[in-house]
């Protein structure tokens, strides 16, 4: 009889615990979903592009364009975009490095001989051929790296990465 009573007690306790186990599993599923959403944002959010330019040239206010593999202009800002980008400058890091704040730099970047303000003041949208003629340099970078989602870093964190020679960052291929 005692044996039967203790079985019923165990069954009663288990019936109370099972719903909480289901709740724990639901919570785990929610955490996994949140983690996957976070991973997706990591993949698509703005990137922390850290770079160092060659020579003493200051490219901070010059228009950046992206070149195709054959060296022709692939993408360039509209006049409206240039107006918005005119006041945005890179953040200066230690050792002559900077972090892109416009979100348009890559290993395929070239700079024009126009500032964003000059470009935005144009009366007509320029053609790719005209922009091609304005290219100042097709090889502006000594080094350029993608350090991951920009939201993960403050300036001090990026300076630490610079001090460690950007080892945790992905080096981007530079245009040949």
C-alpha positions in Angstrom: 0.0 0.0 0.0 2.8 2.4 0.9 4.4 1.5 -2.5 1.2 2.5 -4.4 0.9 5.8 -2.4 4.5 6.8 -3.2 3.9 6.0 -6.9 0.9 8.3 -6.9 2.9 11.0 -5.2 5.7 10.7 -7.8 3.1 10.8 -10.6 1.5 13.9 -9.0 4.9 15.6 -8.7 5.9 14.7 -12.3 2.6 16.1 -13.6 3.4 19.4 -11.9 6.9 19.5 -13.3 6.1 18.6 -16.9 4.4 21.9 -17.8 7.5 23.8 -16.4 9.7 21.6 -18.6 7.7 22.5 -21.6 8.0 26.2 -20.6 11.8 25.8 -20.3 11.9 24.3 -23.8 9.8 27.1 -25.1 12.1 29.6 -23.5 15.1 27.8 -25.1 13.4 28.0 -28.5 12.8 31.7 -28.0 16.5 32.2 -27.2 17.6 30.2 -30.2 15.3 32.3 -32.4 16.7 35.5 -30.9 20.2 34.2 -31.5 19.4 33.4 -35.1 17.9 36.9 -35.6 21.0 38.4 -34.0 23.2 36.3 -36.4 21.1 37.5 -39.3 21.5 41.1 -38.2 25.3 40.5 -37.8 25.3 39.3 -41.4 23.3 42.2 -42.9 23.9 45.1 -40.5 26.4 48.0 -41.2 30.0 46.7 -41.2 33.0 48.1 -39.3 35.3 48.7 -42.3 38.7 49.7 -40.9 41.3 51.0 -43.4 44.6 52.9 -43.8 45.2 54.9 -47.0 48.5 55.0 -48.9 50.6 58.2 -48.8 49.6 61.5 -47.2 46.5 62.1 -49.3 43.3 63.0 -47.3 40.3 61.2 -48.9 37.9 62.0 -46.0 35.7 64.3 -48.0 36.2 62.9 -51.5 33.5 60.9 -53.3 34.0 57.1 -53.1 32.8 54.9 -56.0 33.0 51.2 -56.6 34.8 49.7 -59.6 33.9 46.6 -61.5 36.5 43.9 -62.1 37.4 45.5 -65.5 38.1 48.9 -63.8 34.9 50.7 -64.9 32.7 52.5 -62.5 30.1 50.1 -61.2 28.3 52.1 -58.4 28.3 55.8 -57.5 26.1 58.0 -55.3 23.2 60.0 -56.6 23.3 63.7 -56.0 20.7 63.3 -53.2 22.9 60.6 -51.5 26.0 62.9 -51.9 24.1 65.7 -50.1 23.4 63.4 -47.2 27.0 62.0 -47.2 28.7 65.4 -47.4 28.8 65.9 -43.6 29.8 62.3 -42.8 33.5 61.6 -42.2 35.4 58.6 -41.1 36.3 58.1 -37.4 40.1 58.4 -36.8 41.7 55.5 -35.1 45.2 55.0 -33.8 48.1 54.3 -36.1 46.7 56.2 -39.1 43.7 53.9 -39.4 40.1 55.1 -39.9 36.7 53.4 -39.8 34.2 54.1 -42.6 31.0 55.9 -41.5 29.4 56.2 -44.9 29.2 52.5 -45.5 30.5 52.5 -49.0 34.1 51.4 -48.9 35.5 48.1 -50.1 38.6 46.7 -51.8 37.1 47.9 -55.1 36.8 51.5 -54.0 38.2 54.4 -56.0 38.0 58.1 -55.1 37.0 61.0 -57.4 38.7 64.3 -57.5 35.5 65.9 -56.2 34.3 66.4 -52.6 30.8 65.2 -51.7 29.8 68.9 -51.4 31.1 69.6 -54.9 29.4 66.5 -56.3 26.1 67.3 -54.6 26.2 70.8 -56.1 26.1 69.4 -59.7 23.0 70.4 -61.7 22.6 67.1 -63.5 23.2 63.5 -62.4 26.6 62.5 -63.9 27.0 59.5 -66.1 29.3 56.5 -65.3 31.5 57.6 -68.2 31.9 61.2 -66.8 32.5 59.8 -63.3 35.2 57.5 -64.8 37.0 60.6 -66.0 36.9 62.1 -62.5 38.8 59.2 -60.8 41.7 60.5 -58.8 43.0 57.1 -57.7 42.0 53.5 -58.0 44.4 52.3 -55.3 43.8 54.4 -52.2 44.3 51.8 -49.5 47.4 50.3 -47.9 45.1 48.0 -46.0 41.3 47.5 -45.6 39.5 45.1 -43.4 36.0 44.0 -42.4 35.9 43.7 -38.6 32.2 42.6 -38.4 29.0 44.3 -37.4 29.7 47.9 -36.6 27.1 47.8 -33.7 29.5 45.5 -31.8 32.2 48.1 -31.5 33.1 51.4 -29.9 36.1 53.4 -31.0 38.2 52.0 -28.2 37.4 48.5 -29.3 38.5 49.2 -32.9 41.7 50.8 -31.5 42.4 47.5 -29.7 41.9 45.6 -33.0 44.3 48.0 -34.7 46.9 47.4 -32.0 46.6 43.7 -32.6 47.2 44.3 -36.4 43.6 43.6 -37.2 44.1 39.9 -36.8 40.5 39.2 -35.9 39.3 41.1 -39.0 38.9 39.8 -42.6 41.3 41.5 -44.9 39.5 42.6 -48.1 41.1 42.1 -51.5 42.5 45.3 -52.9 41.9 46.2 -56.6 44.9 45.2 -58.7 
